[in-house]
Amino acid sequence: MRPKQTLLLGLMLLVPVLAFLFLKTFGTNRYALPTYLPDRVDSTQVGGKWQRDTVFHRIVWPAVQSQSGRPVSSQDFAKGLYVVNFFYTTCAGACPQVSSLLQRVQEKFRHEPRVRLTSVTLDPAHDTPAILEKYAEQYGAISGKWLFLTGDKTAVYRLLTDEFRLPAPQGVAPGLQHSQQLFLVDRAGQVRGRYDGSSPKEIERLITEIGVMLYSYDLTDEPRR
């Protein structure tokens, strides 16, 4: 083989190795996701010096039930990542659009047990488990993968305002105001991403950032619970 050809072959083999080393060294820090919803700032003394540390909110779920009628609690959300949105079945505007885009997320992570979707109704008086089950079928929700939740109105609204810190809805459906925002919550119950659920571009960002979180779990060898 000629010297130039040997050199060219060597460079072709070296480039992917260098790219891998670069991503391994710098990729994790560069693509680490932020944490949202700070609760307070604690001060601790380390080596004689005070350090400030932000404590972030952890989502606590009230007693709710899925479209199958099964009770759901915080323990069900400690097994991996989950995406949360708030909607109601009689919404004729953005809700169907958000649900349609969430189908893409479900399909992307169909075979990844660490990722689930959770849609919470803001009209629990109307959206019974039976109605939610029909709505779930309409969007091809996979049982156990995409949960549609309902419960006591006070508990649902507390989840919206106290846990995810969104404005309280005004009135009742069909004049019910709601948010198109999606939340990515990690296995520790902390919000790691917020997205416009009506935007295809934002859905792609959500899919990418779910992948980042899963990769970070794989790197740290966290067990799949």
Summary of the structure (lengths in Angstrom):
residues: 225
radius of gyration: 21.6
end to end distance: 53.5
largest distance: 79.1
contacts: 638
relative contact order: 0.17
helix: 39%
strand: 23%
